[in-house]
Amino acid sequence: MSPCRWSWFLVRVFVPTVLAPAARAQSSQDAVRQKFIGTWRLVAIEGTGRGTGPDEHPSGLTTYDSTGHVAVQISFKPNRPAFANGARAGTVEEKAAAFDSYGAYYGNV
């Protein structure tokens, strides 16, 4: 076989053989992603050292969408006191307590 015919043979036989498993793997990943789409309520936090104390009952939501994005909101101490005069007029201590007891993330999965 000439080099040109050999290249054609490799493209025709080898490339579909390599791409087929990759396509199946992608299809499998898509099927798993579809099962996660929606909003999920936090049940527990383990192994972080946060939200594990006797008076700490973290609450939160995680949302996965069909475009591959995730949004997470967690309140590590949901029974924390409200700002006395609203968040904008909060004291340094109130703001620090709010910041230390809440977490959020948005981005790609």
SULBEL-V823873 format. One record per residue. N is the residue number from 1. RES is the residue in three letters. PSI is psi as a letter, one per 40 degrees, with the letter a starting at -180 (999 if undefined). Layout:
n=N res=RES psi=PSI
n=N res=RES psi=PSI
This chain:
n=1 res=MET psi=h
n=2 res=SER psi=i
n=3 res=PRO psi=d
n=4 res=CYS psi=d
n=5 res=ARG psi=d
n=6 res=TRP psi=d
n=7 res=SER psi=d
n=8 res=TRP psi=d
n=9 res=PHE psi=d
n=10 res=LEU psi=d
n=11 res=VAL psi=d
n=12 res=ARG psi=d
n=13 res=VAL psi=d
n=14 res=PHE psi=d
n=15 res=VAL psi=d
n=16 res=PRO psi=d
n=17 res=THR psi=d
n=18 res=VAL psi=d
n=19 res=LEU psi=d
n=20 res=ALA psi=d
n=21 res=PRO psi=d
n=22 res=ALA psi=d
n=23 res=ALA psi=d
n=24 res=ARG psi=d
n=25 res=ALA psi=d
n=26 res=GLN psi=d
n=27 res=SER psi=d
n=28 res=SER psi=d
n=29 res=GLN psi=d
n=30 res=ASP psi=d
n=31 res=ALA psi=d
n=32 res=VAL psi=d
n=33 res=ARG psi=d
n=34 res=GLN psi=d
n=35 res=LYS psi=d
n=36 res=PHE psi=e
n=37 res=ILE psi=h
n=38 res=GLY psi=a
n=39 res=THR psi=h
n=40 res=TRP psi=h
n=41 res=ARG psi=h
n=42 res=LEU psi=h
n=43 res=VAL psi=d
n=44 res=ALA psi=i
n=45 res=ILE psi=h
n=46 res=GLU psi=i
n=47 res=GLY psi=e
n=48 res=THR psi=e
n=49 res=GLY psi=e
n=50 res=ARG psi=h
n=51 res=GLY psi=f
n=52 res=THR psi=e
n=53 res=GLY psi=i
n=54 res=PRO psi=d
n=55 res=ASP psi=e
n=56 res=GLU psi=h
n=57 res=HIS psi=g
n=58 res=PRO psi=i
n=59 res=SER psi=i
n=60 res=GLY psi=i
n=61 res=LEU psi=i
n=62 res=THR psi=h
n=63 res=THR psi=h
n=64 res=TYR psi=h
n=65 res=ASP psi=i
n=66 res=SER psi=e
n=67 res=THR psi=e
n=68 res=GLY psi=e
n=69 res=HIS psi=i
n=70 res=VAL psi=i
n=71 res=ALA psi=h
n=72 res=VAL psi=h
n=73 res=GLN psi=h
n=74 res=ILE psi=h
n=75 res=SER psi=h
n=76 res=PHE psi=d
n=77 res=LYS psi=g
n=78 res=PRO psi=e
n=79 res=ASN psi=f
n=80 res=ARG psi=i
n=81 res=PRO psi=i
n=82 res=ALA psi=i
n=83 res=PHE psi=h
n=84 res=ALA psi=d
n=85 res=ASN psi=f
n=86 res=GLY psi=i
n=87 res=ALA psi=d
n=88 res=ARG psi=d
n=89 res=ALA psi=e
n=90 res=GLY psi=i
n=91 res=THR psi=i
n=92 res=VAL psi=d
n=93 res=GLU psi=d
n=94 res=GLU psi=d
n=95 res=LYS psi=d
n=96 res=ALA psi=d
n=97 res=ALA psi=d
n=98 res=ALA psi=d
n=99 res=PHE psi=d
n=100 res=ASP psi=e
n=101 res=SER psi=e
n=102 res=TYR psi=i
n=103 res=GLY psi=i
n=104 res=ALA psi=i
n=105 res=TYR psi=i
n=106 res=TYR psi=h
n=107 res=GLY psi=a
n=108 res=ASN psi=i
n=109 res=VAL psi=999
